[in-house]
Amino acid sequence: MAVVTISRQVGSLGDEVAEELARELGYDLVGAATLKDVACGMAPCFAEEVLQRDGSSVTMRDASGVVARRYLNDVDESSIPHYIRFPVETPADWEQMRGRFAFDDPVRAIPEAEIAALRAGADQGKMVAVGFIGFYGQLRNWMGTENLSVAFYDHPALVRDMVEHWAELCARQLERIPPDIPIDYVSWWEDMAGRNGPLVSPKLFREVLQPGYRRVMEVARRRGCELGIVDCDGNRHAIVGNWLEEGVNIMYPLEIAAGVDPAEWRREFGRDLRLRGGIAKEPLVRGGAAIDRELERVRPLLEDGGYIPHLDHLVPPDIPYAHYQEYLEKKRRLIGKA
């Protein structure tokens, strides 16, 4: 299977763009019945406010309450904002933020059209999927990386309370899905690692973040869920075992440049661990024999099963289109889809 991630939020034609690109590249576009609006968002949002302007940037408070300097020409300056303040920096801030994520707010109702789409997809044999922001990721959205890192030690009760609240909200939203609709797959966005490892220790993960995963995945398993995927860049090897304990059993995207060794992970964790990604980008820049060697590297994982090979992150602009087509053709031969 050739796997590509195509944004479904490209203008108003996301699905059509995905279908056209799949035809152009020869992909099998795997359909899933995905709950597009799990209704876990902030309500009400903050009022957006411009605080300062200069010739190259604007400093503003966005709808999430984050104050940041954003560059007007991000090609020349930086596409990453300069974060100045986050909405939760003290326990008092959290008490105010909690009210924006109330369990019983009318905005938590899942639209009937979404439920109908899930039910129709399940009836057609499609995988029913639901996605959430992970616990480190959501707390970082509220606090920022530096504040959260300090809060684990200076305000442990605050951090635990935020994890418990987010877990309860996610679990209750799953429970809003009618019981006749199965839940096959739960995805988590949880970028919490770099080249040198995760941003929390396995001990902190187990004590603070893991109970949140347990609460939500237990609800999903009662509905038949057997697969949980976590999208985490960097090398999160130290906490893979923690996720596996809670049924989050697919690791993605397996960044080779960050030191990830998918074959070693499989030897360590066994076939309970499923893998996606793990093809380095640099060989596609060079093309030819470099692509051949990279695909041969993943052949044993393919033969072992439970592995879908694709690039270990977005396709960077320095990969020539011809090299990407070459890679696809060679990978199709490798997986028997030529």
Secondary structure in CASP SS format (residue, H / E / C, confidence):
PFRMAT SS
TARGET T0000
AUTHOR 0000-0000-0000
METHOD secondary structure of the structure
MODEL  1
M C 1.00
A C 1.00
V C 1.00
V C 1.00
T C 1.00
I C 1.00
S C 1.00
R C 1.00
Q C 1.00
V C 1.00
G C 1.00
S C 1.00
L C 1.00
G H 1.00
D H 1.00
E H 1.00
V H 1.00
A H 1.00
E H 1.00
E H 1.00
L H 1.00
A H 1.00
R H 1.00
E H 1.00
L H 1.00
G C 1.00
Y C 1.00
D C 1.00
L C 1.00
V C 1.00
G C 1.00
A E 1.00
A E 1.00
T E 1.00
L C 1.00
K C 1.00
D C 1.00
V C 1.00
A C 1.00
C C 1.00
G C 1.00
M C 1.00
A C 1.00
P C 1.00
C C 1.00
F C 1.00
A C 1.00
E C 1.00
E E 1.00
V E 1.00
L E 1.00
Q E 1.00
R E 1.00
D C 1.00
G C 1.00
S C 1.00
S E 1.00
V E 1.00
T E 1.00
M E 1.00
R E 1.00
D C 1.00
A C 1.00
S C 1.00
G C 1.00
V C 1.00
V E 1.00
A E 1.00
R E 1.00
R E 1.00
Y E 1.00
L C 1.00
N C 1.00
D C 1.00
V C 1.00
D C 1.00
E C 1.00
S C 1.00
S C 1.00
I C 1.00
P C 1.00
H E 1.00
Y E 1.00
I E 1.00
R E 1.00
F C 1.00
P C 1.00
V C 1.00
E C 1.00
T C 1.00
P H 1.00
A H 1.00
D H 1.00
W H 1.00
E H 1.00
Q H 1.00
M H 1.00
R H 1.00
G H 1.00
R H 1.00
F H 1.00
A C 1.00
F C 1.00
D C 1.00
D C 1.00
P H 1.00
V H 1.00
R H 1.00
A C 1.00
I C 1.00
P C 1.00
E H 1.00
A H 1.00
E H 1.00
I H 1.00
A H 1.00
A H 1.00
L H 1.00
R H 1.00
A H 1.00
G H 1.00
A H 1.00
D H 1.00
Q C 1.00
G C 1.00
K C 1.00
M E 1.00
V E 1.00
A E 1.00
V E 1.00
G E 1.00
F E 1.00
I E 1.00
G C 1.00
F H 1.00
Y H 1.00
G H 1.00
Q H 1.00
L H 1.00
R H 1.00
N H 1.00
W H 1.00
M H 1.00
G C 1.00
T H 1.00
E H 1.00
N H 1.00
L H 1.00
S H 1.00
V H 1.00
A H 1.00
F H 1.00
Y H 1.00
D H 1.00
H C 1.00
P H 1.00
A H 1.00
L H 1.00
V H 1.00
R H 1.00
D H 1.00
M H 1.00
V H 1.00
E H 1.00
H H 1.00
W H 1.00
A H 1.00
E H 1.00
L H 1.00
C H 1.00
A H 1.00
R H 1.00
Q H 1.00
L H 1.00
E H 1.00
R C 1.00
I C 1.00
P C 1.00
P C 1.00
D C 1.00
I C 1.00
P C 1.00
I C 1.00
D C 1.00
Y E 1.00
V E 1.00
S E 1.00
W E 1.00
W E 1.00
E C 1.00
D C 1.00
M C 1.00
A E 1.00
G E 1.00
R C 1.00
N C 1.00
G E 1.00
P E 1.00
L C 1.00
V C 1.00
S C 1.00
P H 1.00
K H 1.00
L H 1.00
F H 1.00
R H 1.00
E H 1.00
V H 1.00
L H 1.00
Q H 1.00
P H 1.00
G H 1.00
Y H 1.00
R H 1.00
R H 1.00
V H 1.00
M H 1.00
E H 1.00
V H 1.00
A H 1.00
R H 1.00
R H 1.00
R C 1.00
G C 1.00
C C 1.00
E C 1.00
L E 1.00
G E 1.00
I E 1.00
V E 1.00
D E 1.00
C C 1.00
D C 1.00
G C 1.00
N C 1.00
R C 1.00
H H 1.00
A H 1.00
I H 1.00
V H 1.00
G H 1.00
N H 1.00
W H 1.00
L H 1.00
E H 1.00
E C 1.00
G C 1.00
V C 1.00
N C 1.00
I E 1.00
M E 1.00
Y E 1.00
P C 1.00
L C 1.00
E C 1.00
I H 1.00
A H 1.00
A H 1.00
G C 1.00
V C 1.00
D C 1.00
P H 1.00
A H 1.00
E H 1.00
W H 1.00
R H 1.00
R H 1.00
E H 1.00
F H 1.00
G H 1.00
R H 1.00
D H 1.00
L C 1.00
R E 1.00
L E 1.00
R E 1.00
G E 1.00
G E 1.00
I E 1.00
A C 1.00
K C 1.00
E H 1.00
P H 1.00
L H 1.00
V H 1.00
R H 1.00
G C 1.00
G C 1.00
A H 1.00
A H 1.00
I H 1.00
D H 1.00
R H 1.00
E H 1.00
L H 1.00
E H 1.00
R H 1.00
V H 1.00
R H 1.00
P H 1.00
L H 1.00
L H 1.00
E H 1.00
D H 1.00
G C 1.00
G C 1.00
Y E 1.00
I E 1.00
P E 1.00
H E 1.00
L E 1.00
D C 1.00
H C 1.00
L C 1.00
V C 1.00
P C 1.00
P C 1.00
D C 1.00
I C 1.00
P C 1.00
Y H 1.00
A H 1.00
H H 1.00
Y H 1.00
Q H 1.00
E H 1.00
Y H 1.00
L H 1.00
E H 1.00
K H 1.00
K H 1.00
R H 1.00
R H 1.00
L H 1.00
I C 1.00
G C 1.00
K C 1.00
A C 1.00
END
